[in-house]
Amino acid sequence: MVFQVKHIDFYGQFEKWKEKESNADLEGVYRVFLVDSDGKTKSIQRFGGEDSTGTLYYGKSTDLASRLGKLVNLLNDSGPKKGHVMGVRYRKMKRVQELAPVENLRVEVIIDSNPRAKEIELLEKYKALFGEQPPLNYQS
């Protein structure tokens, strides 16, 4: 499921979706990606080529509602200025905010019973394609 990251849009959409989910824990992975003004995925240039998925970050959680709430609050510059590393990086990097305004961010949620393994799998696939992590993931 894909959600807008703009504060008011996210919470309305997420709450409706959460009510439909039978998995009360809502654990899994999420991908933050970039869209253009028409809502179409925007490609980004990476070291190993063009990323047509516009992926900026992969994350995981055993409590997606709480984790994504912290992220959305930081991306929208509301609430505490801590609690999610991608959100903190985004708030500190003015150039990233210019290139990827919050109105153009989306988050895709994938329910998975082993979020850690799924996140590793997605990051490894990304690194294999582009030779590096998504831009807002920790670079190791």
N, C-alpha and C positions, 0 to 999 in steps of 0.2 A: 504494500500500500504506500502511496506517495502523498506527502503533506506539504503545504506551503509552510514556510518558516516565519513569515510575518506573524507577529504575536497573536492578534485577534483571530486570524484565519486558522492558525495551527490548533489552538485550543478547541475551537468549535468542531473542526474536522476530527481531531484525535479522540475527543470524548465520544463522538458518535461511533467511531470505528471500534474503540475499546469496548463499548457496550455490546457489540456484535461478536467479539472474540470470546471463545470458550476457555482459552488459556488464561486463567486469572493472574498468573505471574508475569505474563507478557515478556518473556525473555527472548533475546535474539540479537540481531545485528542491525545496523542502520548505516546508510550511505548518504552523505550530504553532497548535493551536486548543483550545478549551475544551469540556469535556463536563460533564454533571451526574453525580451519584453513581450513576446507572443506566447511565452510558456514552453517553447521548444528547447530541448536540450542543447546547450552551447558547448562546442568543442573547446578544449584547452590544449595548448602546446606543451608537451613534455619532452624530456631529454631524448627518449626513445621514439618519439613520434607524436601524432595528434591523438588525444584522448577524446573520442567522439561521445563518451558518456558524461563528460564534464565533472567527473568525480573529484571532489576536494578533500573528502575525509571518509574513513570507515571507522565505526565504533561498535562496541558491544555492551550488553548489559543484561543482568538477570532481573532488572526492574526497568523496563523501557519507559514507562510513564514518568518515573522520577528522573531518569537520566536525560530523556529528551526535554523534559520541563526545564531542567537546569541549562541545557544547551540553548533552547529557544529564548530563555530569559537573557542569557548573556549576549546572544546574537542581536537581540532587540534592545540591548543596553538598559535592561531593567533588572532589579534585584541585585543580589551580591555579585561582586566582580570576581568570583571564584566558583569552583565546583565542576568545571568542565574545561579540559585543556584546549580543545579546539575553539571553544567560545572565547576563552581568554586570549588565545593567539589572534583570533579574528578582531577582537576589540582593540588590541595593541597595534595592529598593522593597518594603518590608515589606507595604504595603497591597496591592500586586499579588499577593504570595504568599498573602495572606489571601483575596483574591477569586478567585484562580486557583491553588489548591494543586497541587503537582506531580502528585498522584494524579489530578487532573482535567485534565491536559494530554495531548494526543495530537500526534503528528507524522505528517503525510501526506507521502510521498515520491513524486515524479513524475520518472521518468527522462527526460532531454531532452539532446540533443547540443549544444544552445546554451543553457546555463543562464542566462547573462546576459540574453539576449533574452527568455527565458521569464519570468524574475523581473520584468523591466521591464513586460512585458505584464500580468502578474497584478497588480502594484502600480498600474498605470494604470487597470485595470478597477475595482480597489477604490476608488481615489480618485474615479473617475467616479461611482460609486454613493454613496459616503459623504462626499465632500468632504475627505477626509483619509487619511493612511496608516493601516495597522493600528497598534494602540496601542503595540506594542513595536518597531516599525520606526523607524529614524531619521526624525525629522520635519524636512522641509526646505521 
